[in-house]
Amino acid sequence: MTEMITFSITSLSGGMNIGPQNAATLTIVDDDSPPTALDFGDLRSWRERQCDPMHGQ
């Protein structure tokens, strides 16, 4: 899903001029890939590394 936000400046204080470009558009493109399946073997491997006495834990 793509989202767009438009910003515009309508007035400034202190006598400053805005100029010809008073608006901007921010486009956010959702290009994330869908989540992958969790392999419980990966989780077990991670836990074993966390409890490894060689790492001082």
N, C-alpha and C positions, 0 to 999 in steps of 0.2 A: 504494500500500500504506500502510495506517495502522498505526502502532506505538504501544503504550501501555506506560508504565512506572509502577509504583506504588511510592511511597516511604512508609515509616512510621517513626515514632519510638517505640521500645519502652521506653526508660529514659533518664533524665537524671541527671547527677551534681550534687552540691551541694544536694540537697533541693528542686530545682525541680519544679514540676508540669507535666505534659504538657497537660492539659485535654481537653475532649471531642473535639477535631479532631486526631487523631494520624496521619492518613494523607492523602496527596494523590496524584492521578494526573496524569501528564504525557502528553498525547496529541500525537503527531507525525503530521501529515497530509502525505503525499507528493502534492503537487499540481503538481509540475513538469511542464511539457509535454515531449514527446519531442524529442530533438535534431533539428534541421533539417539538410537537405543543405547541404554546403559548395559555394558557387559559386566556382570558381577565379578568375573575373574579380574577385571581391571581394578575394581574396588578392593578386592581381597589383596591384590598385589600392592596397592597404595597403603593399606593398613599394615601390611607386613613391613614395609619400609619405615612407617612411622614408629613402629615398636622395635626396630632393629637396635640392639644394644651398641652397635658400632657407631650409631648416630647420637648416643648419649641420651636416649629417651627411655 
